[in-house]
Amino acid sequence: MVMRDSIPRKIGIAAAIVVMALFFSHWLDSGTFAQETALSQSTIEQAFPTSSKCKRCHERVFEEWDTSPLSRSIHSPAFRASLDAFLASRTGKDKALCFRCHAPHVREFPDQVQLFIDQAKAGDPSLDGVACAQCHLIKQVDRTKQPPEPKYELESKTVYGPYKDAVQNRAHQSMELGLFQKSDLCLNCHQSVPSAANLGKTNDLLGNWDQSKAVKSGKECQTCHMPEQIGESANGEKKRKTANHTFPGRIGKLRQEAAKLDVQTKIVGENTTVTVKVQSLVPHNLPATHPAWATVVLDLDIKGKNLKTVFTDKRVYGRVYQDAKGQKTSFDFEAVKVLEDTVLKPEETRIETFTFSTPKDTKTFDVEVTLNYAPITGPAPFLQRVETESSKGSQDPVFQPIEIIKYAENISVPK
């Protein structure tokens, strides 16, 4: 009888031992995984030091970069939501694809792609995306590849830049490289979209930029997007001509120089015609259509008596994509075809005509014409996620139009 009672007890003890063994095995595996992850990240950061380390000596440059879109290349809610959509798509098998531009040092660590993904999804990654080392360790760019590929020099611990008289220091070797004053440096990421390579030239981001008047006059990408200023490159260094690292473009005052509007209003009887000449002043497509929802909108508003809107219309400049199911899509990685292309080509002038009934019961009416970067668009779940994960919610700048230029005029109605 005693022996029979001891059998279940022994079985219970054995089961408990197995459970405890499994628990501790899982705990040890988790600890090992965490150690391996930390080791992998440490290896990456040894090759590509984080921007926080660069800040110690280059505080001004860091503060400028920290306000730029590049500093949030893998941090933004829009990127995280887009990354998830990409990984779930038919083209998502190449998990490193998005990171080749948003965190280009992934090219040197192809076996650590999952770490980059996990960091981005975490919402507050400790790994940098596009920061100091990701650009200043590039020694050359291979333009025979499409898109062009950066070639990193990691063995010599040399930091490359535009200065002939770089100050010697204990942190790193410095070397002048003409590449840093050439558009080639920027083409790695800004010429085409790898995820939409099947679309070819129909989805070229820049258009015939190299044939523009600006480029032929000697301007490079850096001329506008990293304009010269006077300041310190490193803390306490003599002041010199330095490059602005806020990377002005859609964000910043530079956008106010992107286009010009010429508006003519003609009243003929009961009808009025407003003719708008939209002149792009930039040497590349406006907008550059990545992300695919990027559009520029020309809005016309006519306000009559008591400033009441009596007529409104618009023109949209961008690209419309079609997926494999024949549906429109806001993601270029889902696109198999460009359905419509209304992008303003480099330095293009386009004439838009609007006709409407002349406002009545008023002596004058207002003509307002605005050229804006449009807010983010996409499927409802995608937009809801971006809003939920943003600290500013629906007030996040991605949900707001960004004004490029505005024209307003009060027009008298003939008696």
N, C-alpha and C positions, 0 to 999 in steps of 0.2 A: 504493500500500500504506500509506504514511504517512497519507494522507488518510482511508483507510478506518478506521484505528486511532483517528484523532482524533474520528471521529463519535461512538462510544460514550462517549469521554472528555467530549466537549462535552455529551452528553445527561446524563451523570452529574453534571457540574458544574451544569447547569441544574436537575436534580432537587434537588440539594443546596440550591441557592439558593431554590427553591420551599419546601422543608421548613423552611429557616431563616426564610424570610419568614412562613410560617404560624406558626412558633413565636413569633417576636417579635410578630406580630400578636395572637396569643392572650395573650402576656405583657402587651402594651400594653392590650388589652381588659380583662384582669383588673385591671391597675393602675387603669384608668379606672373600672371598676366599683367597686373599693375606695374610690376617691376620691369617687365619687358617693354611695356608702353612708355614708361619713364625713360628707359634706356634708349629706345628708338627716338623719342623726342629730343633727348640730350644729344644724340648723334646728329640729328638734323640741325639743332641750334649751334653745334660746334662748327658745322660747315657754313650755316647761314645765321650769324648772330642776330638776335632779336633787336628790333628798333629801340627798345628801352635801353639797351647797352649803348647804342649809337648816341642816344640822347645825352649821355654824360658829357660828351665833348661837342655835340652838334645840336645844342638846345633850340636855336632858332629854326633850323631846318626841320627838326622833329616836330615842333609846334605847328609849323605850316602844314607838313604832311598829315599830322593828326586831324586837321580840319578837312582834309580832302577826301573825295570818294574812294581813293586808292586805299586809305587806311581801313576802310570797311568792306574790302573786296570779298572777304569770306565771313564778315560779321553781320551783314544786314539781313533782316527778316525776308526781304525779297529774294536774296540769294539762296537762303536756306530752303524756302518754299520751292524755288525753281530747281534747286539741286535734287530735292525729293522727286519732283515731277520728272526730271531727266532720268534719274536712276530707275524709275518705274517704266520708262518709255522703251520702245524697241531699239533705240540707239544707246541705251544706258549701260550696255555691257562693258564699254570702255569707261570704267569708273573714274579714271584720272582726267578725262577730257576737259571738264569744266575748270579743273585746277591748273591746267597748263597755262591758263591766263590769269585766273583768280589767285593762284598761289604757284607761280611758275617753277619754284624749286622742287616741285613734285617730280619734275623730269629726272632729277638726280637720285630720287628715292622711289622708284616704281613699285618696290615691294612694301611700301608704307602708305599706300593710297588710302587704306581703310582708316588709318590714323588721321589723315587730313579730313576725311568724311566725318569721322566721329567728332573731331574738333569743331568743324563748321556747324554740325547739328547741335552741339552743346550750347550754342548761342553766345558764348563768351570765350572763344578760342584763345589759347595762350600762344599758339603758333601764329606767325604773321602770314598775311596773304601777299599783298604787293607792298613791300616796305623797302628799307635802305639796301639790304644785301641782295634782294631779288633783282635789283637793277645794277647796283654798283659792283657786282661780281661778274657781270657779263663782259667777256673779252671780245666776242665777235657775234655777228648775226648771219646765219646761213639763209640768204634770200633765194637760193635755188629750191628751197622747200616751200610748200604752200600749206598752211601759212608759214612764214619765215620762222626759223628756230634760233633761240639764243644758245650760245655756247659758253658755259661757265668755266672759269678758271678757279679751282678751289685749292690746289696744292700749294701755291705760293703765298697764300694769305694776302694777296695784293688787292687793294680797293682801287677801282678805276674811276676816273672822272675827267672833267674838262680843263683842269688847271695845269699849267706848265710849271708853276712854282709852288707846288703843294708843300705845306710845312711838314717836315719830318717829325714823327712821333713814335711812341712806344706801342701804341695800340695796333697799328698795321702799317704795311708799306703802301705808298700811294703812287699812282702812275697816270700820266696824262694819256687819254685815248680819244682820238678824233670822233669816234663813234658817238660820244656823248653830246655832240653838237649836230648830229645827223638824225634825220627822220627814221633811218633804219632801226634805231634803238626802240622806237615805238611800234614798228610794224609787226613785231612778234605777236602782239595781241589785238592791234587795232585795224588790221587790214581785212581780215576775213574771220568767219566764225567756223571753227572746226566741226561743230555739231551739225552744221548745215552745208558741209562741203559738197554734198550731192547736188546742191542748187547752183554751184559754179558761179560764174560771173553775174548771174541774175541776183545774187545776194551779196555782192561786193559792198563792203561797208563804206569805203571811201570814195568810190567812183574813180574817174580819171584824174585823181589828185595831182599826179606827177606831170600832167599836161597843163595845169592851171597857171594863170598869170603870176600868182603869188610864188609858186615854186620856181618858175622860170626867172623870177626876180631875185632868187636866192634865199627865200624864206624856207625854214624847216619847221617841223611840228613844234619844236621848242620855242621858236620865235613868239608864238602866241600862247602856247599852253605852259611854258616855263619862262615867262618874260624876265628880262634882266632887271636887277635892282641892286642897290648898294647896301652891303651889310657884311656880317661876319659869316664865314663858312663854318669855322670852329670857334668855340668860346675863347674870347680874348685875342683872337687873331686880328690882324690889320683888316680894315674894311676894304672891300674890293667889289667888283661886279660879280654878283652871284645870281643863280637861277632861282626863281620863285617856285616853291614846292607845294603850293596849294593846288596846282594844276587846274587853273581856271578854264572853264568851258561852259557847259550847261549851268554849273554852279559858279557864281562870281560875275563880276561886271563885264567880263569879256563877251558874254552872250549878247549884250546890248550893241555890240559891233558886228553881230552875225548877219544882219539883214537890214534892208532899207525899204521903206514903203513910200510910194507916190500915189496919192488918192485924188481922183477927179470925180466930181458929182455934177450930173447934167439932168435938169428937169425939162421934160418935153410933155406938155399937157398934163394928163393925169398920171403919167408914169415918170419915174426917176431911175436913172442908171448910175450906179457907182462903179467906177473902174479902178481897180487896185493893181499897181505894178509892184510885184514882190521881187526884190533883187537880193539874191544870196550873195554875201560878201566873203564867204568862207571857201577855201580851196578844196573842200571835200563835200560829200553828200550832206544834206541837211534834211532830216536828221541822219546820223549813222544808225542803222536799224538793228542794233543789238543793245539791249534785249529787243525781241521782235515787236513788243508793244510800243516801242519808241516812235512817237509821232509829233509833228509840229502842226498846229491848227491855226488857220486864219479865220478869225471871228469878225462878223459884221453885225453891229447892232444899230438900229435906227430908233431914236427916241423922239416922240412927238410931244403933244401937249402934256404939261405936268411931268415931263420926263418919263412918260409911259412908253415902254417898248412896243413899237407897232410893227416891226419887222426884224427878223434875225436869220442869218444864214452863215454857212461856214464852208471852208475848203480844208481837206485833210491831206497832209504830206507824209507819206510813209509807205509801208508795204503791207499787203494782205496775203496771208499764207493759207495753204490748204494742206490738210493731213491726209494720211493714207485712206481714211474713210470718206474723203470728199467733203469734210467739214472744215470751216475756218478755224484756225488755231492762233493763239497768242504766243506759242512757243516755236522758235525756229528749229529746234531739234526734233519736233514732230512733223515739220513741213516736208512735203514731197514736191511742192510746186509754189511758185509765186503767182498768185491770182491777179494782183494789181500792184503797180509800182508808180506812185505819184511823188516820190522823193525829189526834192530840189537838187539837181546835179551841181557839181562844183561851179560856183560863180554864175549860176543860171539866173535869168530874169524871166518871170512868168506873169502873164496878164490874166487877171480874174475879173469877170464882169457879173454884177448883181443888178437885177431889175425888179422893181416893186412899185406899188401904187403910192403916189405922192401923198404924204400925210395931209389930212384935211382938218379944218377947224383950228388951225394954228398958223401963226405968221412965220415961224421958223421950226426947224427940226435939227436934231444932233446926229451926226455921223460919227460912229466910233469903230475903228478898225484896230484889232489887236492880233499880234502874232505871238503864240504861246507854245512852249513845250507842254504837251498834254500829260495828265496824270497817268499813273499805272493802270493798265486794264488786264483782264484775264477772266478765267472761270470764277464763279462766286466763291467756291471753297478756297481757291488760291488767294483771292483778295481778303477773305475773312481771316485766313491764317496770318497773312502779312500784318493786318490790322491788330490781331490779337497779340502777336509776338512783338510788335513795336511798342516801345515805352511811351510813345506819343499817340498811340491808337490811330483813330481816323484823322488826327491832325498831323500825322507824319508827312513830311514834305513830299513823299512819293505820291500822295493822294491829292496834291495841290498843283494847279497849273503854274508854270513859271514863265513870267512875261519876258519876251525878247524885246519887243518894241510896240508902241501904241501911238495911234494917230486919232485926233479928235477935231471936229470942225462943226460950227453952227452954220446951217444953210438957211437962207431966206426963201420963202415961198412966194413966187410972183403973184401979184394980185390979178 
